[in-house]
Amino acid sequence: MKRLLAVGALLLGAASPPPPPEIAVTIDDLPVHAPYPPGLTPLAVNRQMIASLKAAHVPVTAFVNAVNVKDAGTMQALHEWRAAGFTLGNHTWSHPHLSELTIAQFEGEVTRGEPVLSKLGGDSDWRWFRYPFLDEGKDPSQRAAARAVLASHGYRVADVTTGFSDWAWTPAYARCSAKHDRAGIERLQQLYLGAVRRSIADDRETSRRLYGRDIPYVLLMHVSAMSAHMMPEVLRVYRAAGYRFVSLAEAERDPVYRSDVDLTLPPPQSRAELAMRRHVSLPAPADYGAQLDAACA
């Protein structure tokens, strides 16, 4: 009898469903990601996005370019992200390409915005870094030197393992809004949600081919008017796909992110490098450029 119970327990365990995929939401370019539709201010856009994320109880890490904290409204936007319980991280002072900087210039970009982050972040977990343009350096030597700079200042890197280039909708949404083109905005919305769904399928397939499983994903979005407008729908799409929202720190506890968290280790290989080494092909990236350029043009 005991043997039968043990066999039954094993069978039940084998049949149990896999855990739900996890995803950490990160938002870049606080507090300003232009252009804006007429009449919308950076503060209004930040507030709209904060409200949607807070209402959905989603943990968020948001990355600041402190050069754009130029007035009471932009500083207020950052205060409201913190008041909502969200974490602020470092996206450099002015969002340059690392590959176009010297290492001394890069270190200046990292440290120049720290007074804002320290003042707002206090004892929160604000020493997360997101490379602008996801540019980690022009060659292995520069990449290693930049990692050494970040390590010396106590940072961890916020990797990106899923996304749908939401920034590309920003100019088109501003144009369609300026023209009061409701049909154009509707087409943009449908294209945007289609891009979210395709990225879910493609990035999960990429993870399975490279790692044999769903890793905890790190999603990249931007504090744009379009993404603020679409955020409730975006969160619904991820929840409908079975995702569980986690913090960036939780996601990057996974061994896949070990070299992003411990910058004294060698740099991680890119997804393309891993695919080549493992002799697997990855889904082709989606390109919505022509459709977005034509929208309300």
C-alpha positions in Angstrom: 0.0 0.0 0.0 2.8 2.4 0.9 4.5 1.6 -2.4 1.3 2.4 -4.3 0.9 5.7 -2.5 4.5 6.6 -3.3 4.1 5.8 -6.9 0.9 7.9 -6.9 2.6 10.9 -5.4 5.4 10.7 -8.0 2.8 10.6 -10.8 1.0 13.6 -9.3 4.3 15.5 -9.0 5.2 14.7 -12.6 1.8 16.0 -13.8 1.9 19.2 -11.8 1.9 22.4 -14.0 5.1 24.4 -14.3 5.4 27.6 -12.2 4.0 30.7 -13.9 6.6 32.9 -15.8 7.8 35.9 -13.8 8.5 39.4 -15.1 10.0 42.5 -13.5 8.8 45.8 -15.0 11.5 48.5 -15.5 10.8 52.0 -16.9 13.5 54.1 -18.5 14.1 57.8 -19.2 12.4 59.4 -16.1 11.2 62.0 -15.9 11.1 63.1 -19.6 10.6 61.0 -22.7 9.5 63.3 -25.5 7.8 64.2 -27.8 4.4 64.7 -26.2 0.9 65.2 -27.5 -0.2 68.8 -27.3 -1.2 69.8 -23.8 0.5 66.9 -22.0 3.3 67.7 -19.6 6.0 65.3 -18.3 4.4 65.4 -14.9 1.0 64.4 -16.3 2.5 61.5 -18.2 4.5 60.3 -15.1 1.3 60.5 -13.0 -0.7 58.5 -15.5 1.9 55.7 -15.6 2.4 55.7 -11.8 -1.4 55.5 -11.2 -1.7 52.5 -13.5 1.2 50.6 -12.0 0.1 51.3 -8.5 -3.5 50.3 -9.1 -2.2 47.0 -10.5 0.1 46.4 -7.5 3.1 45.9 -9.8 6.6 46.4 -8.3 8.7 48.7 -10.5 12.3 50.0 -10.9 12.4 53.2 -12.9 15.6 54.7 -14.3 16.4 58.4 -14.1 18.3 60.8 -16.4 18.9 63.6 -13.9 19.7 66.1 -16.6 16.0 66.4 -17.3 15.1 67.3 -13.7 14.9 71.0 -14.6 11.9 72.4 -12.7 9.5 71.8 -10.0 7.3 69.6 -12.2 10.0 67.1 -13.2 11.3 66.9 -9.6 7.7 66.4 -8.4 7.4 63.5 -10.9 10.3 61.7 -9.2 8.9 62.4 -5.8 5.6 60.8 -6.8 7.4 57.6 -8.1 9.0 57.2 -4.7 5.8 58.1 -2.8 4.1 55.3 -4.7 6.7 52.8 -3.4 8.7 52.4 -6.6 12.5 52.2 -6.8 14.5 54.7 -8.7 17.8 53.7 -10.5 20.6 55.3 -12.5 20.3 55.7 -16.2 23.3 58.1 -16.4 23.1 61.9 -16.2 22.3 62.6 -19.9 21.7 59.3 -21.7 24.8 59.1 -23.9 26.2 56.0 -25.8 28.9 54.5 -23.7 30.8 53.6 -26.9 31.2 57.3 -27.6 32.7 58.2 -24.2 36.0 57.8 -22.5 35.8 55.8 -19.3 36.4 59.0 -17.3 33.4 60.6 -19.0 31.3 57.5 -18.3 32.2 57.6 -14.6 31.2 61.3 -14.6 27.8 60.4 -16.2 27.2 57.7 -13.6 28.1 59.9 -10.6 26.7 63.2 -11.7 23.0 62.1 -11.1 23.7 60.4 -7.8 22.8 63.4 -5.6 19.2 63.3 -7.0 19.0 59.5 -6.5 20.5 59.6 -3.1 18.1 62.4 -2.0 15.0 60.7 -3.3 16.1 57.1 -2.7 17.3 57.4 0.8 18.0 53.9 2.1 16.1 52.2 -0.8 17.7 49.9 -3.3 18.7 52.6 -5.8 22.1 51.4 -6.9 20.7 49.7 -10.1 22.2 50.8 -13.4 20.6 50.7 -16.9 22.9 51.3 -19.8 21.5 54.0 -22.2 20.6 52.5 -25.5 21.7 49.2 -23.9 25.2 50.1 -25.1 27.7 48.3 -22.9 30.8 49.4 -24.8 32.5 49.4 -28.2 34.8 46.5 -27.4 35.7 44.0 -24.6 38.2 46.3 -23.1 35.8 49.2 -22.7 33.1 47.0 -21.5 35.3 45.6 -18.8 36.5 49.1 -17.7 32.9 50.3 -17.5 31.9 47.3 -15.4 34.8 48.1 -13.1 33.5 51.7 -12.7 30.0 50.5 -11.8 31.4 47.9 -9.4 33.5 50.5 -7.6 30.3 52.5 -7.0 28.3 49.6 -5.8 26.0 49.1 -8.8 24.3 46.1 -10.3 23.2 46.1 -13.9 19.5 45.9 -14.8 19.6 43.5 -17.8 16.8 43.5 -20.4 15.4 40.1 -21.4 12.1 41.1 -22.9 10.6 44.2 -24.5 8.9 45.5 -27.7 10.6 48.8 -28.5 7.8 50.8 -27.0 9.9 54.0 -27.5 9.3 53.7 -31.3 5.6 54.6 -30.8 6.4 57.9 -29.1 6.6 60.2 -32.2 3.7 58.6 -34.0 1.4 58.9 -31.0 2.3 62.6 -30.6 1.5 63.2 -34.4 -1.8 61.4 -34.3 -2.8 63.1 -31.1 -1.9 66.6 -32.6 -4.1 65.8 -35.6 -7.0 64.4 -33.4 -6.8 61.4 -35.6 -8.8 58.8 -33.6 -8.6 56.2 -36.3 -4.9 56.6 -36.4 -4.6 56.3 -32.7 -6.7 53.2 -32.7 -4.4 51.6 -35.3 -1.4 52.5 -33.2 -3.0 50.9 -30.1 -3.7 47.7 -32.0 -0.2 47.6 -33.4 1.3 48.3 -29.9 -0.7 45.4 -28.3 0.3 43.1 -31.1 3.9 44.0 -30.5 3.5 43.1 -26.8 1.9 39.7 -27.6 4.6 38.9 -30.2 7.4 39.8 -27.8 5.9 37.5 -25.2 6.0 34.6 -27.7 9.4 35.4 -29.1 11.2 36.1 -25.9 9.8 33.0 -24.2 11.0 31.0 -27.2 14.4 32.6 -27.0 14.6 31.7 -23.3 13.7 28.1 -23.9 16.2 27.8 -26.7 19.0 29.4 -24.7 18.3 28.2 -21.2 15.8 25.3 -21.6 13.2 27.1 -19.4 11.5 30.4 -18.7 13.9 32.7 -16.9 12.5 35.5 -14.8 12.2 38.2 -17.4 13.2 41.9 -17.1 10.9 44.1 -19.2 12.1 47.4 -20.7 9.6 50.2 -21.2 9.8 54.0 -21.3 7.9 56.8 -19.5 6.3 58.0 -22.8 2.8 59.3 -23.4 1.9 56.3 -25.5 3.2 53.8 -22.9 1.5 55.7 -20.1 -1.8 55.6 -22.1 -1.4 51.8 -22.8 -0.1 50.6 -19.5 -3.4 49.2 -18.1 -3.8 47.1 -21.3 -0.1 46.0 -21.3 -0.4 44.7 -17.7 -3.7 42.9 -18.6 -1.9 41.2 -21.6 0.9 39.9 -19.4 -1.5 38.7 -16.7 -3.6 37.0 -19.3 -0.5 35.2 -20.5 0.0 33.9 -17.0 2.9 36.1 -15.8 3.5 36.9 -12.2 5.0 40.4 -11.5 8.1 40.5 -9.4 10.7 43.1 -8.4 13.9 43.6 -10.4 15.9 42.3 -7.4 13.8 39.1 -7.3 14.1 38.5 -11.0 17.9 39.0 -11.0 18.5 36.5 -8.2 18.2 33.9 -11.0 21.7 32.4 -12.0 21.2 33.8 -15.5 21.8 37.3 -14.2 24.8 36.4 -12.0 27.3 38.5 -14.0 24.9 41.5 -14.0 24.6 41.5 -10.3 28.3 40.7 -9.5 30.3 43.0 -11.7 33.6 41.5 -10.6 32.8 38.5 -12.7 33.5 38.4 -16.5 30.8 40.1 -18.6 27.9 37.8 -19.6 27.7 36.7 -23.2 25.0 38.4 -25.3 22.0 36.3 -26.4 23.3 36.3 -30.0 26.7 35.0 -28.7 25.0 32.3 -26.6 22.9 31.2 -29.6 26.0 30.9 -31.8 27.8 28.9 -29.2 24.9 26.6 -28.6 24.1 26.3 -32.3 20.5 27.5 -32.0 18.6 30.0 -34.0 16.6 32.8 -32.4 13.3 34.4 -33.5 13.8 37.2 -36.0 13.3 40.7 -34.4 10.1 42.4 -35.3 10.3 45.7 -37.2 7.4 48.1 -37.0 9.4 51.1 -38.3 7.6 51.6 -41.7 4.1 51.4 -40.1 5.0 53.8 -37.4 6.7 56.3 -39.8 3.6 56.3 -42.0 1.1 56.7 -39.1 -0.6 60.1 -39.3 2.3 61.4 -41.5 
